[in-house]
């Protein structure tokens, strides 16, 4: 019973997420649980659970006396989040590379293989997003900078909705794949300068594509 329930909740999560990211549900628009339950032909329970999960992803906000609303996707927030990520993650990678063991490099190689296989599967963007985080964290794992890593994890959590949007709507997966391979190759060669340069390009390139996508979305919904 719990497996069926979880599957139903996940389907509701994916449906509402897609409506928010595509702009079908506008920023600030109330998300009425009863109406969503009726539209999706489910009870209110999976809708409530789905909205809580989407709140954790930053796509939904719960406000007093108002209930759940779709949060705004903000281009200026993208700038700050991704520029901070580029700076801090490059620092983590530079500190980690000299200490990365062969085991960790093999682990990163294995994650890239899983990333490639995740494409085209059910719930691909979610799987890809999780594996993407695992890949980067694997390469940063030997940095011995727990405070910086904690800051990066927080930034990535806040950036996750934009990263998923990039994967789903802006064609971010194909470009990321080649950059991931380049970063790993430079890590194996202990080439800190090249590895951090590609990483910054990787993160800031995503920023630019996400901002362009948000701009097009605003024009389409104007």
N, C-alpha and C positions, 0 to 999 in steps of 0.2 A: 504493500500500500504506500509506503513512504517513497519508494522508487517512482511510482506513478505520479505522486504528488510533486516530487522534486522536478520531474520532467515537465509537468504542466506549468509549474512556477517558472522554470527556465524558458519555456516557450513564451510566456507572458513577458518576462524580462526582455527577451530578444525583440519581440514585437514592439513594445513601448520604446525601447532604446532606438530602434530603427526609425520610428515615427519622430522622435526628438532630433536625432542626428540629420535626418533628411529635411527637417523643417516643417514636416506635416503638422507636428505639435510645436507651436511657437513658444519662444521664451516668455515666461511669466504666465503662460496659459495654465489654468487650474486642471488638475488631473483627478477627476471625480471617480472614486473607486466603484460606485454602483454603475455608472455609465460605462466604464472600461470593462467591468465584469460582464455586463450585458453584451457589449460589442464583441468581446472575445469568447463569449459563451462559457464562462467559468464562474466559480463562486468568488466572493470578495477576498477570501483568504489568500489565494495565490497572487491576486492583484496587490494586496497589502504587502506581502513578502517581496514581490517584484519591485515595488516602489522603494522599499527599504534598501534593497540591493542597488538600485539605481541612485539612491541618495549616497551610498558609499562610493559610487563611481563618479559622483559630482554632477549627475545629469538631472537630479530631482532635489528640491528643497522642501522641507516641511516647515511651514510658517504658522504661528499662533493665529487662531480664528480664521485661517484661510485654507489649511490643509496642504496637500502636495501641489507644487507647481513645477513646471519645467524651468531649469536654470538657464541663464543667458550664456551663450558661447561667445567669449569676449576676445577679440583680436589683440588688444593691448595686454591682456593677461598671458596670451600665448608668447608674446615677446619676452616678458619678464621670466616666465617659467622656463622657456627653452634656452635663454641666454644664461640663466643661473645653472641649468643642467649642464650646458656645454662647458662652463668654467669648472664646476665642481667635479664632474665626471672625468674630465681630462686630467685633473689633479689626482683623482683616485687611480686612474689607469696608469699614469706616470709613476706613481708610488708602488703600484702592484707589479708591474712588468718584471723588474729585476728579481722578484721573489716568487714568480709563478712557477709552480712545479709542473713536471711533465703530466702528472695525473690531472691537474686542473686544466691544462691545455687540451688534454684528451677529453675531459668532461665538456669543455666548451665546444669542441669539434662534434661531440655527440649531440649536444643541444641544437647546433646548426642543422644537423641531419634531421632531427625531429621537427625543427622549424620548416624545413623544406617539405616534409611529409604532411605537415598540418594544413598546407594549402589545399583548398578545395574540399576539405572535410567539413562535416557538420559542425557548426559553431566555430568556424575557422578563426574569426577575428579574436574571440576570447582565448582560444588555445594559443594563437600566435602571440597575443599580448603577454600572456603568462610566460611563455617560453622565451620571448624577447627579454623580459625582465631577468629571467634566470640566466640567460646568456651574458648579459652585461654584468650582473652581480658576480658571476663566476670569474670574469676577467678582473673585477675589482677586489676579489676576495683576499688577495695577499697584500693589500695596501696598508693594513694595520692602522686605519684611520676610522674608528667606529663612529665618531661624532659626525664626520663628513658623510659617511655612509648613511647614517640616520637622516641627515638633511636631504640627501639624494633620494632616499626612499620616500620621504614626505613630498618632495617635488614631483617625483614620478607618480605618486598617488593622485596629486592634484592635476597632473598633466595627462592622466590615463584616458580621460574622455576624449581629449584631442588626439591622442595616439590611436585610439580605437577608430575614431572618425577618419583619421588619415589612412588607416588600413582598409576600412570599409568603403570609403568614398573617394579618396584622392589618389588611389593607386600606389600607396606607400610601400606595399610588400615587395614588389619586384626590385625596386631601387635599393631597399634596405638589405636585401639578400646579398648583393655583390659587395656592398660596403662592409657588412658583417664579415665576409670572407677575407676582405682586405685587412681589416683590423686584426683578425686572428693571425693572419700570415705575418704581420709586422710584430705581433706579440711573440710569436714563435722565434722570430729573428732577433728579439730583444731590441727592436728599433723603436724607442720611445717617441722620438720626434714624429716619425711617420704615422705611428699608431694613434697618437693624440690628435694629429692634424686631420686624419680621416674621421676620427670620432667626432670632432667638432663640426666637420663638414656634414656628417651624418645627422647630427642633432639639429643644426641650424638650417640644413636643407629641409628637414621635416617642418620646422617652424615656418619657413617661407611658403611651402606648399599648403600647409594648414591655413595660413592667413589668406592665401589666394582663394582657397576653397570657401572660407567664411565670407570673403568679399563677394564671390559669385553667388553664394547662397542668399546674401542680403539683397543683391540686385534682383534675383529671381523671385524673392518674397516681397519685394517693395510694392 
